[in-house]
Amino acid sequence: MTASTTGALSAIIDVTRDAVERNVANAHVTFRAAATPEGAVGSRVRARQHVLTVDEPPTLGGEDTAINPVEAYLAALLTCQVVTYRFYADRLGLTIDELDLSAEGDLDVRGFFGLDEGVRPGFTQVRVEIRILGPDAPERYRELTDTVDAHCPVLDLTANPTPVTTTLRVA
């Protein structure tokens, strides 16, 4: 990250901190997304002015036109971590010359298809690999990784139960 990038990220944190100190209600944000079916098992997702298409591979009934929902989760986790690495590298005074992340997750489809009620329908394990190149000591990058893991919102969604309320409206 360049000095101009890191300064901009620190400024965002500082402005946010000041706004929250003035009124804690400024800390609360609601994000929204909406989805409609597309194709055999695909979806078209809208969030703000953005659109994301999600599909399944043919082995799961899809046309393989886009990533599937669990790949979208892995992408959400990785992209959230990228953002969190960049913000906290700035906060900790670390330089990141290169940052590459990858993730893979293990899923047993018996849970999704209801073939075995004892099998979880989601990932049984997710592995994230981080490669950082920079001039700072390795232990400082370990500190950064621990900080990212403690503050990444999407990782938190997986690591901790999040209440979900479903409302059904039948027309």
C-alpha positions in Angstrom: 0.0 0.0 0.0 1.3 3.4 -0.8 1.6 6.2 1.7 -1.3 8.1 0.1 -3.5 5.0 0.4 -2.7 4.4 4.0 -3.2 8.0 4.9 -6.7 7.9 3.3 -7.6 4.8 5.3 -6.4 6.3 8.6 -8.5 9.4 7.8 -11.6 7.2 7.3 -11.0 5.5 10.7 -10.5 8.9 12.4 -13.6 10.4 10.9 -15.6 7.4 11.9 -14.2 7.4 15.4 -15.1 11.1 15.8 -18.6 10.6 14.5 -19.2 7.7 16.9 -17.8 9.6 19.8 -20.3 12.4 19.1 -23.2 10.0 18.8 -23.0 6.2 19.2 -26.0 5.9 16.8 -23.5 6.8 14.1 -21.9 3.4 14.5 -25.0 1.5 13.4 -25.3 0.7 9.7 -27.9 -1.5 7.9 -26.8 -3.2 4.7 -29.5 -4.6 2.4 -29.6 -7.1 -0.5 -32.5 -8.6 -2.5 -32.6 -11.7 -4.7 -34.8 -13.1 -7.3 -34.6 -16.5 -9.1 -32.8 -16.7 -12.4 -32.4 -19.8 -14.5 -32.9 -23.3 -13.0 -31.3 -22.6 -9.6 -29.5 -19.3 -10.1 -30.2 -15.9 -8.5 -29.8 -12.3 -9.4 -28.8 -10.3 -6.3 -29.1 -6.5 -5.9 -27.2 -4.5 -3.3 -27.4 -0.7 -3.6 -26.8 -0.1 -7.4 -24.8 -3.3 -7.8 -25.9 -6.7 -9.3 -24.4 -10.1 -8.6 -25.4 -13.2 -10.4 -25.1 -16.5 -8.5 -25.6 -20.0 -10.0 -24.6 -23.6 -9.4 -22.5 -26.0 -11.4 -24.4 -28.6 -13.5 -23.8 -31.3 -10.8 -26.0 -29.2 -8.5 -28.6 -28.4 -11.1 -27.2 -25.1 -12.4 -25.9 -23.8 -15.7 -22.5 -22.7 -14.3 -23.0 -19.1 -15.3 -21.6 -17.7 -12.1 -20.1 -18.6 -8.7 -22.3 -20.5 -6.4 -23.6 -19.3 -3.0 -20.8 -21.0 -1.0 -18.2 -19.6 -3.4 -19.8 -16.2 -2.9 -19.4 -16.7 0.9 -15.7 -17.5 0.3 -15.4 -14.4 -1.9 -17.1 -12.3 0.8 -14.8 -13.6 3.4 -11.6 -12.9 1.3 -12.7 -9.5 0.2 -13.6 -8.5 3.7 -10.3 -9.7 4.9 -8.5 -7.7 2.2 -10.3 -4.5 3.4 -9.6 -5.4 7.0 -5.9 -6.1 6.3 -5.5 -2.8 4.6 -7.2 -0.7 7.4 -5.3 -2.4 10.2 -1.9 -2.4 8.4 -2.3 1.3 8.3 -3.4 1.5 12.0 -0.4 -0.7 13.1 2.1 1.2 10.9 2.9 -1.8 8.7 3.7 -1.8 5.0 2.2 -4.4 2.7 3.9 -4.6 -0.7 1.8 -7.6 -1.8 -1.2 -9.3 -0.3 -2.8 -12.5 -1.7 -5.5 -14.5 -0.1 -7.2 -17.8 -1.0 -9.8 -19.9 0.7 -11.3 -23.3 0.4 -14.2 -24.9 2.3 -15.3 -28.5 2.8 -19.0 -29.2 2.3 -20.9 -32.5 2.5 -23.9 -32.2 0.2 -25.8 -34.8 2.2 -26.7 -32.0 4.6 -28.0 -29.6 1.8 -30.0 -32.3 0.0 -31.5 -33.7 3.3 -29.9 -37.1 2.7 -28.6 -37.3 6.3 -30.1 -35.0 9.0 -27.0 -35.5 11.1 -24.8 -33.8 8.5 -24.4 -30.0 8.6 -25.7 -28.3 5.4 -22.9 -25.7 5.5 -19.1 -25.8 5.4 -17.6 -28.2 8.0 -14.3 -26.3 7.7 -12.9 -23.3 5.9 -9.2 -22.8 5.3 -7.8 -19.3 4.5 -4.3 -18.8 3.3 -2.7 -15.3 3.5 0.5 -14.4 1.7 2.0 -11.1 2.7 5.1 -9.5 1.3 6.6 -6.5 3.1 9.6 -5.1 4.9 8.4 -5.5 8.5 9.2 -8.3 10.9 7.2 -11.6 10.5 5.9 -11.2 14.1 4.4 -7.9 13.2 2.5 -9.5 10.3 1.3 -12.2 12.7 0.0 -9.4 14.9 -1.8 -8.0 11.9 -3.3 -11.3 11.1 -4.5 -11.8 14.6 -6.0 -8.3 14.6 -7.7 -8.9 11.2 -9.2 -12.2 12.5 -10.5 -10.3 15.6 -12.2 -7.5 13.5 -13.2 -9.0 10.1 -17.1 -8.7 10.0 -17.6 -11.6 7.5 -15.3 -13.9 9.5 -17.3 -13.0 12.6 -20.5 -14.1 10.9 -19.0 -17.6 10.6 -17.2 -17.7 13.9 -20.2 -16.5 16.0 -23.9 -17.2 15.9 -25.8 -14.4 14.3 -29.5 -14.2 14.9 -31.5 -14.5 11.6 -35.2 -13.8 11.5 -37.2 -15.1 8.5 -40.5 -13.4 7.7 -42.7 -15.2 5.2 -45.3 -13.2 3.2 -47.6 -15.3 1.0 -49.5 -13.3 -1.6 
